[in-house]
């Protein structure tokens, strides 16, 4: 059995109730649920939550909510891996789980084909995990710091004179989804390690949504993508 697990606790601070807050016409979590269902990759799409309102919204959009996440796995410091391991362990009481995909509730840019690509990549390799990632838009080797007095220094001053095109390209987690083998989740193996491969995404479809500013920027980008898509279908 392949499962999608969408972690969605109720205690978000910087954007209150962000998992069910309306984003481009739908509750935020609905976009992730719909992408998972449309991908055809999953036998079950599960929402792991401690919150009754989130559970109600998830059910209304086609997800399963077979349990409430325990309080010890729903605080500000709980990492992702134990949450997914908990869901797998709970579901394995009724049948074996072969692969599980953690899909974040605040990942509206995720497309069904991205999830399918992740599953194919996991099956084609010996990797523990396959997760979404993209490239930085600027060479990280030339990053600068600004001290409390407003003075600037380079993190890596040895690259001061280097041309951008001569520096190694760097990638970062897209914060959307993480396919993994059950044994990797249950063993607590790290996602960002030698046992992982990446599903490459274009930078314009990657946006963290942790603050109100992030939210507003994401809505602008998402609305533009929707408008272009709708124009192409007319």
VOGU-3710 file (C-alpha; in Angstrom, 3 decimals, decimal comma):
1> xxxxxxxxxx> 0,000/0,000/0,000  1,180/3,508/-0,856  -0,056/6,293/1,389  0,089/10,070/1,423  0,371/11,606/4,869  -0,455/15,309/5,130  0,696/16,678/8,507  -1,553/19,539/9,605  -1,545/20,543/13,231  -3,758/23,313/14,543
11> xxxxxxxxxx> -1,219/25,459/16,374  0,387/27,567/13,634  1,596/30,866/15,088  2,956/33,196/12,401  0,011/32,623/10,040  -2,849/31,637/12,355  -4,955/28,697/11,114  -2,912/28,636/7,920  -3,751/25,019/7,083  -7,431/25,907/6,601
21> xxxxxxxxxx> -7,081/29,603/5,729  -8,498/30,418/2,283  -5,789/30,464/-0,385  -6,865/31,408/-3,928  -10,428/30,328/-3,271  -9,925/27,105/-1,294  -8,734/26,082/2,164  -4,967/25,791/1,888  -4,930/22,079/2,721  -7,421/21,350/-0,071
31> xxxxxxxxxx> -4,777/22,011/-2,740  -2,498/19,310/-1,320  -5,342/16,820/-0,889  -6,506/17,339/-4,471  -2,985/16,940/-5,893  -2,564/13,672/-3,992  -5,920/12,295/-5,128  -5,427/13,339/-8,747  -1,952/11,786/-8,921  -3,342/8,241/-8,666
41> xxxxxxxxxx> -0,263/7,269/-6,635  -1,979/6,499/-3,369  -4,229/3,853/-1,900  -5,072/6,255/0,918  -4,618/9,986/1,471  -4,345/10,588/5,217  -4,373/13,852/7,144  -2,507/13,647/10,469  -3,949/16,349/12,708  -4,767/17,171/16,303
51> xxxxxxxxxx> -7,441/19,679/15,286  -11,166/19,062/14,756  -11,674/21,892/12,238  -8,761/20,733/10,107  -10,130/17,186/10,231  -13,556/18,401/9,094  -12,106/20,368/6,164  -9,880/17,436/5,168  -12,810/15,026/5,121  -14,881/17,456/3,069
61> xxxxxxxxxx> -12,173/17,501/0,382  -11,756/13,730/0,125  -8,988/12,819/2,585  -9,147/10,242/5,374  -8,660/11,265/9,006  -8,568/7,887/10,782  -6,917/9,128/13,996  -6,027/12,258/15,955  -2,330/12,940/16,234  -1,136/12,640/19,867
71> xxxxxxxxxx> -0,207/15,866/21,650  3,454/14,858/22,014  3,731/14,876/18,204  1,876/18,163/17,687  4,038/20,853/19,270  6,271/23,509/17,688  9,384/21,328/17,901  8,212/17,970/16,541  10,185/16,999/13,411  8,527/15,513/10,347
81> xxxxxxxxxx> 9,924/11,975/10,428  8,288/10,882/13,734  4,911/12,213/12,544  5,050/10,124/9,379  6,356/7,101/11,306  3,385/7,405/13,676  0,916/7,407/10,771  2,604/4,392/9,165  2,589/2,441/12,425  -1,085/3,227/12,974
91> xxxxxxxxxx> -2,075/2,157/9,445  0,015/-1,017/9,510  -2,372/-2,381/12,094  -4,727/-3,060/9,187  -2,308/-3,774/6,347  1,284/-3,371/5,133  2,526/0,043/4,003  5,270/-0,100/1,383  5,838/3,582/0,680  4,672/6,763/2,335
101> xxxxxxxxxx> 4,770/10,287/0,995  4,781/13,220/3,371  2,952/16,025/1,570  2,823/19,327/3,406  -0,548/21,013/3,880  0,939/24,328/2,769  2,217/23,114/-0,608  -0,307/24,441/-3,164  2,309/24,471/-5,919  2,618/20,676/-5,838
111> xxxxxxxxxx> 1,264/19,080/-9,012  0,025/15,500/-9,423  2,778/14,845/-11,953  5,410/15,910/-9,388  4,165/13,235/-7,007  4,175/10,655/-9,802  7,740/11,623/-10,705  8,803/11,171/-7,088  7,299/7,698/-6,915  8,944/6,673/-10,196
121> xxxxxxxxxx> 12,310/7,967/-9,014  12,021/6,075/-5,734  11,161/2,868/-7,584  13,974/3,317/-10,129  16,680/3,771/-7,489  17,775/2,224/-4,240  17,145/5,513/-2,447  15,432/5,790/0,929  13,724/9,043/-0,017  12,849/11,137/-3,069
131> xxxxxxxxxx> 11,948/14,731/-2,274  11,202/17,995/-4,080  14,070/20,464/-4,451  15,096/23,424/-6,543  18,182/25,534/-7,206  19,110/28,769/-5,508  18,628/31,827/-7,702  21,959/33,327/-6,584  25,309/31,647/-5,790  25,328/30,821/-2,079
141> xxxxxxxxxx> 29,132/31,085/-2,080  28,730/34,854/-2,464  26,215/35,308/0,353  26,782/38,225/2,700  26,005/38,874/6,346  24,964/42,209/7,833  25,961/42,838/11,452  23,922/44,867/14,007  25,774/48,026/12,928  24,803/47,516/9,297
151> xxxxxxxxxx> 28,293/46,521/8,197  28,690/43,865/5,524  31,000/40,861/5,248  31,050/37,762/3,083  30,417/34,296/4,454  33,051/32,973/2,034  35,376/35,876/1,160  37,566/33,575/-0,908  34,883/33,797/-3,604  34,868/37,591/-3,757
161> xxxxxxxxxx> 36,329/37,728/-7,260  34,753/34,527/-8,578  32,385/34,692/-11,522  28,885/33,381/-10,777  29,053/30,897/-13,659  32,229/29,361/-12,227  30,667/28,496/-8,857  28,991/25,176/-8,081  25,197/25,302/-8,307  23,476/24,790/-4,959
171> xxxxxxxxxx> 20,062/23,269/-4,246  17,569/23,533/-1,417  14,555/21,621/-0,170  11,350/22,840/-1,835  9,296/22,075/1,265  6,558/20,271/-0,663  6,762/16,475/-0,520  8,990/13,597/0,597  8,482/10,077/-0,744  10,057/7,436/1,436
181> xxxxxxxxxx> 10,238/3,711/1,981  8,479/2,504/5,100  11,684/1,058/6,562  13,393/4,453/6,215  10,593/6,349/7,963  10,319/3,825/10,790  14,088/3,722/11,305  14,175/7,519/11,546  16,703/7,860/8,752  17,469/11,498/7,833
191> xxxxxxxxxx> 15,835/12,836/4,686  18,733/15,099/3,728  21,498/12,562/3,297  23,284/10,218/0,930  20,248/7,924/0,804  18,071/10,503/-0,933  17,441/11,722/-4,474  15,658/14,869/-5,621  12,695/15,661/-7,836  13,808/18,881/-9,532
201> xxxxxxxxxx> 11,253/21,690/-9,578  11,435/25,079/-11,319  12,096/27,956/-8,933  8,861/29,739/-9,851  6,874/26,879/-8,289  8,678/26,924/-4,959  7,664/29,222/-2,103  7,880/28,732/1,655  4,729/29,945/3,396  5,742/30,758/6,956
211> xxxxxxxxxx> 4,758/34,427/7,282  2,005/36,743/6,034  4,493/38,197/3,546  5,217/34,673/2,242  1,472/34,030/1,982  0,792/37,168/-0,049  3,699/36,476/-2,398  2,567/32,866/-2,861  -0,963/33,965/-3,758  0,358/36,379/-6,372
221> xxxxxxxxxx> 2,554/33,708/-7,962  -0,131/31,028/-7,777  -2,766/33,335/-9,274  -0,429/34,129/-12,173  0,177/30,406/-12,795  -3,564/29,702/-12,728  -4,275/32,582/-15,101  -1,660/31,350/-17,574  -3,020/27,800/-17,338  -6,615/28,938/-17,887
231> xxxx> -5,573/31,096/-20,830  -3,869/28,091/-22,395  -7,065/26,051/-22,050  -9,306/28,544/-23,833
//
